Structure formats: C-alpha cells, structure tokens
Amino acid sequence: MARPLKNLCQVAVIGGGLAGLAAARHAARLGRLVTLFESSGMYGGQLATVDHVDGLPVPGAFSGQDLAISLLEDARKVGVQVIEAQIDKLEAGTRLTLTDWEGNFHHPEAVIVASGASLRKLGVPGEEQFTGRGVSRCASCDGGFYRAMDVVVAGGGDAAVHEALVLARMSREVIMVCRSPLSAQREYINRLDARENVRFVWDSEVVEVTGEMKVSGVRVRNVRTGAETEIAAAGVFPFIGVEPNTAFLPAAMRTESGHVASTDPRIIAAGAVRAEYGGKAVQAMAEGVSAAEAAHRALS
Ligand SMILES: Cc1cc2nc3c(=O)[nH]c(=O)nc-3n(C[C@H](O)[C@H](O)[C@H](O)COP(=O)(O)OP(=O)(O)OC[C@H]3O[C@@H](n4cnc5c(N)ncnc54)[C@H](O)[C@@H]3O)c2cc1C
C-alpha cells in the first residue's frame, strides 16, 4: 500500500551516531515514516574514526565505520529518509517544530534526540592554534604522523586509554597526563600495563600546548602542588570527557550538565545525550531501539 506523502517526517531522529541509526532503522521497521538528520556527514558519531570497536556482543572485528554504514544502508532499505543537515532548534508546542541550519521547518509527530556528545576541549592556550598541526582527537587517523615520536594523551577514561593503546603501537613513547587515577575499564588498563612505551604523569593537567609552527610539547601543572613542568612531544591527543550536544533544545529541556530532560512523551532521548547513558556502543544501539519503541507507542 502506498504511504501518505503528507508528512514524510512522522518520526524525526536527530543524530546519525549508533543510537540514532539504530533508532531510525527500528522505527521504520515498526512502520513509521522516519527522517534522520545528521550534521557532520560522517555517520557513526564518536565511533566514526575508531578502527576496532571493543565490547560488542558479537564475534568478529568491526570498525565504527563498518557498523555505521551497515546500519545506515539497512535504515535506507527500510525507507528511512536521510538528510545531511544540522538541527538548530527544537520547539515543542502543540506541534513539534524542528528548524535545520538552512532555515527549513520540519513537523514530526515524535522526535528521537540522539545527538550524542562531543569531545571536551582542554580550553588552554595553543589548543586551537595547533589543531591539525599536532593536536588531534583521532589516534587511528593521525597516529601514523607520529611514528617513532613521543605523544601526549590527556585524560584517563575509556576513550583516552583506547586511543593511547592505538598510539602505543606506533609512537616511541606515549605520555599519559592524568588528573586522577585511571577510570577506564579494567581490560583496557591491563592492556596498557603490558605496554613498555607508556608512562604516566599523575595528578596533572595540561595548561598549555607549546610550539611554533607545530606542536613541540605541553606545559603541565601538578594539581596538588601547583608545580609546572614541560614535556616535549610531537602530538597531543586530548580525551578529557565529553559534553552533550543539546544546544538546539529549549533550556527547560536540558539539565544543568546539558543532558536531555524531557517529560514530553513525543520527545525521547537515546544514547550519549542522556545523563544515565552507560557509555558503550552496544548500549547506544539498544537505547536507540527502545526510543523507537517509545516513539511508536507515543504515536499509537
Ligand atoms: C575515541 C573513542 C573510542 C571509543 N571506543 C569505544 C569502543 O571501542 N567500544 C564502545 O562500546 N564504545 C566506545 N566509545 C564510546 C562510543 O563511541 C559512544 O558511547 C557511542 O558512539 C555514543 O553513540 P551516540 O549515537 O549516542 O552518540 P554520538 O556517537 O556522539 O553520535 C551523535 C551524532 O549526532 C550528530 N549530531 C549532533 N548534533 C546534531 C544536530 N544538532 N543535528 C544533527 N546531527 C547532530 C553528531 O554529528 C553525531 O554523528 C568510544 C568513544 C570514543 C570517543
């Protein structure tokens, strides 16, 4: 039976990371007319540049791109309309209105907010200036530039340790600058322990990225003593946590930390944009599926 063309955007999904892709695909399989909006043109979100995704409950090795592309292709097959545009505003009146970056309006009946999170910046002198000239947020894309050189990784969570492990395969030494003890999962820490070319600078934070034409190192401050030291390095990889992408939501729909706080049954959050999110790719996909079910129920 032909589908009504009146409202191609019955369920709008904001974000083409794993949560959004899983949500869009599932909502379409439930028979909904689904439009997915992705702002970066790179599907897979935070995992788009990850070579090997850990912790998937299926055998085999998958990159973030493998997963995203297969979900995207499958979503398209079941009728999801994909629009490469950023949503700049969500208004929740009697009807929902999304405004994209070209000023187009969309009026879905339900919205799945899966806009995820972005890596937090260090916010120190030199960081912006040297982005692309020594400061990077992707070990698998840029690690090769620092083969047999020393690199600094700032942070001690899963993403920092994951990327340090990638860099340790190529760099001479990986220097991890950590404010507090490692909070990464035990398996990552064990793998890091087994590397001989990783050293730690504890209780410390990066206060400046130094260099002239390109990065020559970082200045770090010991957060206990206040003492500052310089570390020579050719590359700096900051992984000091993430911030939810929710600037397009009304203030009343954001918590203090910037995560989604929706009590409107038509607006459902999934994945890294939620404060309670568990942090794993498989959880993002599962939340996407649950959000699709909730959107389907809200429309029924
Ligand atoms: C370096 C690194 C390595 C990791 N490795 C692993 C791993 O091995 N295993 C694992 O389980 N987890 C891993 N993770 C965690 C995992 O990547 C995330 O938990 C998961 O990808 C979150 O998915 P998401 O879809 O909720 O959000 P995201 O991945 O953040 O995707 C959100 C998407 O929404 C888009 N977007 C944002 N705002 C808008 C807007 N206004 N309009 C339209 N689109 C928008 C973004 O461009 C992005 O594509 C890693 C994370 C990092 C940073």
The ligand as an SDF file (V2000), in Angstrom:
LIG
                    3D

 53 58  0  0  0  0  0  0  0  0999 V2000
   37.8150    7.6230   20.9820 C   0  0  0  0  0  0  0  0  0  0  0  0
   36.6160    6.8170   21.3980 C   0  0  0  0  0  0  0  0  0  0  0  0
   36.6630    5.4360   21.3220 C   0  0  0  0  0  0  0  0  0  0  0  0
   35.5460    4.6830   21.7100 C   0  0  0  0  0  0  0  0  0  0  0  0
   35.6280    3.3280   21.6290 N   0  0  0  0  0  0  0  0  0  0  0  0
   34.5690    2.5810   22.0060 C   0  0  0  0  0  0  0  0  0  0  0  0
   34.6070    1.1540   21.9100 C   0  0  0  0  0  0  0  0  0  0  0  0
   35.6120    0.5780   21.4650 O   0  0  0  0  0  0  0  0  0  0  0  0
   33.5020    0.4430   22.3150 N   0  0  0  0  0  0  0  0  0  0  0  0
   32.3760    1.0630   22.8010 C   0  0  0  0  0  0  0  0  0  0  0  0
   31.4160    0.3540   23.1520 O   0  0  0  0  0  0  0  0  0  0  0  0
   32.3020    2.4140   22.8830 N   0  0  0  0  0  0  0  0  0  0  0  0
   33.3520    3.1780   22.5040 C   0  0  0  0  0  0  0  0  0  0  0  0
   33.3000    4.5410   22.5970 N   0  0  0  0  0  0  0  0  0  0  0  0
   32.0390    5.1580   23.0880 C   0  0  0  0  0  0  0  0  0  0  0  0
   31.0070    5.2340   21.9490 C   0  0  0  0  0  0  0  0  0  0  0  0
   31.6270    5.8030   20.8140 O   0  0  0  0  0  0  0  0  0  0  0  0
   29.8090    6.1120   22.3180 C   0  0  0  0  0  0  0  0  0  0  0  0
   29.3250    5.7260   23.5670 O   0  0  0  0  0  0  0  0  0  0  0  0
   28.6820    5.9860   21.2910 C   0  0  0  0  0  0  0  0  0  0  0  0
   29.2400    6.1540   19.9950 O   0  0  0  0  0  0  0  0  0  0  0  0
   27.5940    7.0090   21.5300 C   0  0  0  0  0  0  0  0  0  0  0  0
   26.7140    6.9600   20.4450 O   0  0  0  0  0  0  0  0  0  0  0  0
   25.5640    8.0500   20.2290 P   0  0  0  0  0  0  0  0  0  0  0  0
   24.8970    7.6800   18.9460 O   0  0  0  0  0  0  0  0  0  0  0  0
   24.7230    8.1450   21.4400 O   0  0  0  0  0  0  0  0  0  0  0  0
   26.2840    9.4660   20.0950 O   0  0  0  0  0  0  0  0  0  0  0  0
   27.4320   10.0050   19.1000 P   0  0  0  0  0  0  0  0  0  0  0  0
   28.3440    8.9070   18.7160 O   0  0  0  0  0  0  0  0  0  0  0  0
   28.0100   11.1940   19.7940 O   0  0  0  0  0  0  0  0  0  0  0  0
   26.6250   10.4750   17.7830 O   0  0  0  0  0  0  0  0  0  0  0  0
   25.8440   11.6380   17.7610 C   0  0  0  0  0  0  0  0  0  0  0  0
   25.6730   12.0650   16.3180 C   0  0  0  0  0  0  0  0  0  0  0  0
   24.7440   13.1560   16.2790 O   0  0  0  0  0  0  0  0  0  0  0  0
   25.2020   14.1440   15.3800 C   0  0  0  0  0  0  0  0  0  0  0  0
   24.6320   15.4370   15.7930 N   0  0  0  0  0  0  0  0  0  0  0  0
   24.9250   16.1520   16.9080 C   0  0  0  0  0  0  0  0  0  0  0  0
   24.1690   17.2620   16.9950 N   0  0  0  0  0  0  0  0  0  0  0  0
   23.3680   17.2360   15.9020 C   0  0  0  0  0  0  0  0  0  0  0  0
   22.3600   18.1300   15.4270 C   0  0  0  0  0  0  0  0  0  0  0  0
   22.0300   19.2410   16.0940 N   0  0  0  0  0  0  0  0  0  0  0  0
   21.7360   17.8430   14.2690 N   0  0  0  0  0  0  0  0  0  0  0  0
   22.0530   16.7030   13.5820 C   0  0  0  0  0  0  0  0  0  0  0  0
   23.0040   15.8360   13.9780 N   0  0  0  0  0  0  0  0  0  0  0  0
   23.6430   16.0930   15.1400 C   0  0  0  0  0  0  0  0  0  0  0  0
   26.7170   14.0810   15.5010 C   0  0  0  0  0  0  0  0  0  0  0  0
   27.3630   14.5950   14.3350 O   0  0  0  0  0  0  0  0  0  0  0  0
   26.9540   12.5690   15.6520 C   0  0  0  0  0  0  0  0  0  0  0  0
   27.1180   11.9240   14.4190 O   0  0  0  0  0  0  0  0  0  0  0  0
   34.3770    5.3250   22.1970 C   0  0  0  0  0  0  0  0  0  0  0  0
   34.3370    6.7320   22.2480 C   0  0  0  0  0  0  0  0  0  0  0  0
   35.4350    7.4730   21.8660 C   0  0  0  0  0  0  0  0  0  0  0  0
   35.3680    8.9740   21.9170 C   0  0  0  0  0  0  0  0  0  0  0  0
  1  2  1  0
  2  3  1  0
  2 52  2  0
  3  4  2  0
  4  5  1  0
  4 50  1  0
  5  6  2  0
  6  7  1  0
  6 13  1  0
  7  8  2  0
  7  9  1  0
  9 10  1  0
 10 11  2  0
 10 12  1  0
 12 13  2  0
 13 14  1  0
 14 15  1  0
 14 50  1  0
 15 16  1  0
 16 17  1  0
 16 18  1  0
 18 19  1  0
 18 20  1  0
 20 21  1  0
 20 22  1  0
 22 23  1  0
 23 24  1  0
 24 25  2  0
 24 26  1  0
 24 27  1  0
 27 28  1  0
 28 29  2  0
 28 30  1  0
 28 31  1  0
 31 32  1  0
 32 33  1  0
 33 34  1  0
 33 48  1  0
 34 35  1  0
 35 36  1  0
 35 46  1  0
 36 37  1  0
 36 45  1  0
 37 38  2  0
 38 39  1  0
 39 40  1  0
 39 45  2  0
 40 41  1  0
 40 42  2  0
 42 43  1  0
 43 44  2  0
 44 45  1  0
 46 47  1  0
 46 48  1  0
 48 49  1  0
 50 51  2  0
 51 52  1  0
 52 53  1  0
M  END
$$$$
